Amino acid sequence: MEEKAVLLDDQAMRRALTRIAHEIIERNKGIDDCVLVGIKTRGAYIAKRLAERIAAIEGKEIASGELDITLYRDDLSVKTENQQPLVRQIDIQHDVTNKKVVLVDDVLYTGRTVRAAMDAVMDLGRPAQIQLAVLIDRGHRELPIRADYVGKNIPTSSEERIVVHMNETDQEDRVLITE
């Protein structure tokens, strides 16, 4: 795999997450009826960072949780017909009924992971609304899903990969495009 470019360094990632945090607060007129739900692994870390920024801005904590969705890595390998994401674990301690749920992920690609996450949230209750925040939107959607909050739009070819490195797992914050 050849590294083509650094799309976001640590400062650019920090700025993007701060902007997304402000956008979430503004769009929802505060955070009283909001729940952040991070999609493991990196989406959960991004959600935690967003929660910290929102708490600093609003002066109070936002409800949050996480989903573990295992993908038959159709974004990394040759696709077959039955490759679908599976929900492995749900750790959401808050009632989502009549709440605005903000799903958080690192990269939006085909939309399959987000669809599985929406199904899992709907199994917990009936939210008033489900919104989506992603660090990177790379296009190539297979489902009619779009992000409400985007750190950066990066049009890619299907041969390219977006690799998100985070301090929590990779000891650095940066986003790369590789081929």
N, C-alpha and C positions, 0 to 999 in steps of 0.2 A: 504494500500500500504506500503510495507516494503522497507526501504532504504537498498540497498545492498552495494553500494560503492560510493565514490566521485571519479569521473573520471577526472575532472579538477577543481582545486581551482582557486582563482582569479589570482595568478601569472601565472599559466599554461595557463589560458585563454588569458591573456595579451600577453604571448609569442607566442601562436598560432596565434592570430590576427596580431601581428607584422610580423610573418613569412609569413602569407597569403598576407599581404600588399606588402611585398618585392617581393613575387612570382608574384603578379598581375603586378607590375611595370616591372619586368624582362621579363615576357612572352610577354607583349604588347609593349616592348621597349619604355616605358614611359606611359603617361596617356592622351596624346592629343586627341586620338580618342576613349576614353573609357567613359562609363556611368555605374556607380554603381546603381543597383536597388535592394533595400531591400524588402523582403517579410514580411509584418507585421505579428506579432508584433515584435518578437525578431530578426528576420532577418533584419528588418529596423534599430534596434538599433545596430546590428553587422555592417551593412553597414555604419552607421554614424561613428562608431569607426574606421572602415577601412579607411573611407574618411579622418578622422583626422590624422591617421598615414601616409597615402599616402601624404597628404598635408605637413606634417612635413618632410617627406623624400624628396619629389620633389620640395618643395618650392612654390607650386601652388595647387589650389583646383581642385578636380576631380568632374565632373558633376555627379549628383546623383538624385535619386527619389525613390518612393516606390509604392508597390502594396499591396492592401488589398485583400487577398484571403480567403474566408470563406470555411472551410472544413466541410463536414458532418462527422466530426471527426471519420473517418474510422480507424485512427491510435489508437484510444482509446476505441472503442466499437466494438460490433459484426458487421461484415460486411454484407451489403445487396448488391444486384446487382447494383443499380443505384446511389450509393454514389460517387459523383464527386465533386471536388473543384469548387467553383464559384468565379469569380473575382467580388469584390464588389466596389473597388475604385482604380483608377489609379492616382498617383500624380507624374508625370514625366514631368518636364518643359523643357526638352531638346529633340531635334530631335534625334531619334535613327537610322535614315536612314544612312547606311554606317558606323555606329559606332560599336565598340566592346562593347556589353552589358554584364556586369557581374552581374548575378542574385546572391543574397546573402540570405541564409536562415540559421536557427539554426541547424536543424536536417534533414538529407536526409534519407528517409525511403522507401516508396513505389514508389516515383517518381511522384505521381499524382499532388501534389502541384506545382512542377517544371514544369510539362507539362502545367498546367493552366497558370502559369506565362509566359511561352514561348509564348503561344497563345496570351496573352494580349499584350506582347511586339510586336509580329508580327502584331497585329492590329494597332499599332502606326506607323509602318514603316518597312522597310526592313533592319535590321542590317547586317553589314558585318559578324558578328559572335556573338553567344551567348555562354557565359561561365558561369560556376556555381561554387560558393564558399560556402562551408558549414562549420560550426564549428564542427559538428559531422556527420559521415557517419556510420549508424548502419546496413546497408545491407537490405535484404528482398525486393529487387526491384521487382516491377510488370511491369515496363516499362524499355526500354533500355536507361536509363539515368545514367550518372556517373558525379561525381564532378571533376572539373579541379583543385580546391584548397580545401584541407581538413585539418581542424585543428587536428582531431583525428579520426581514424577508430576504431569503437567499434563493433565487431561482437556480436549480441544479439540473444536471443531467442524471439519468437513471444509473449511470456508471459511477457517479460521485457519491461520497458519503460525507455526512456531517458528523464530526466527532466532538462531543462536549466533554471537556475536562473540568472537574470541580475539585476544590481543595479537600472536600470530605472523602473523596475516593481516589483522586489522582494527584494530590499534593500541589495542584495549580489550578487557576481559573483561566480557561481560554477555550475558544471554539475554533476548530480547524475544518477545512474542506480537504478531503483526500480523494484519490482515485486509484 
